[in-house]
Amino acid sequence: MRANTGDRLLMHGRVVGQHDRVAEILEVLGTDGEPPYRVRFEDGHEAVLSPGPDSVVQERNQR
C-alpha cells in the first residue's frame, strides 16, 4: 500500500453492521509512501495507524 499526504484512507467495516470509516492522510511516516500514516477521521480524531487488507487508499485527484 502506498499513499501521499492528502489522500483518503477508506477502511471497510469488519463485522456486519459496522460502517466504513474515512480518514485523510496527514503525514506518511514510512518510506516511499508506505505505512504507518498519521490520519484524521471525519470526527476530528487523529491517529497513527498501519492499515490492514480491508483498507483502500483513494488518491486526492480521484475524488
C-alpha positions in Angstrom: 0.0 0.0 0.0 1.3 3.4 -1.0 -0.2 6.8 -0.2 0.6 10.5 -0.3 -0.3 13.4 2.1 -3.9 14.5 1.2 -5.0 11.1 0.0 -8.0 9.5 1.8 -7.9 6.1 3.5 -11.2 4.1 3.3 -11.4 1.4 6.0 -14.2 -1.1 5.4 -16.2 -2.4 8.4 -15.0 -5.8 9.5 -18.3 -7.1 11.0 -21.9 -6.9 9.9 -23.4 -3.5 10.7 -20.1 -1.8 11.2 -19.8 1.3 9.0 -16.8 2.1 6.8 -14.5 4.8 8.2 -12.8 7.5 6.1 -9.7 9.4 7.1 -7.5 12.0 5.5 -3.8 11.1 5.4 -2.0 14.0 7.1 1.5 12.5 7.1 3.3 9.5 5.6 5.7 8.1 8.3 7.0 5.1 6.3 9.4 5.2 3.3 8.2 5.6 -0.3 4.6 6.1 0.7 4.3 3.0 2.9 2.6 2.9 6.3 2.3 3.9 9.0 0.2 7.0 8.4 -0.9 9.9 10.6 -4.6 10.4 9.8 -7.6 12.5 10.7 -11.0 10.9 10.8 -14.2 12.8 9.8 -15.0 13.4 13.5 -11.6 15.2 14.0 -9.9 12.3 15.9 -6.3 11.8 14.8 -4.3 8.6 15.0 -1.2 6.8 13.7 -2.0 3.5 12.0 -0.9 0.8 9.7 -4.0 -0.1 7.6 -4.9 -3.7 7.1 -6.1 -5.5 4.0 -9.6 -4.2 4.5 -8.4 -0.6 3.6 -8.1 1.2 0.4 -6.2 4.4 -0.5 -8.1 6.9 -2.6 -5.8 9.3 -4.3 -6.5 13.0 -3.9 -7.3 13.5 -7.6 -9.7 10.5 -7.8 -12.5 12.0 -5.6 
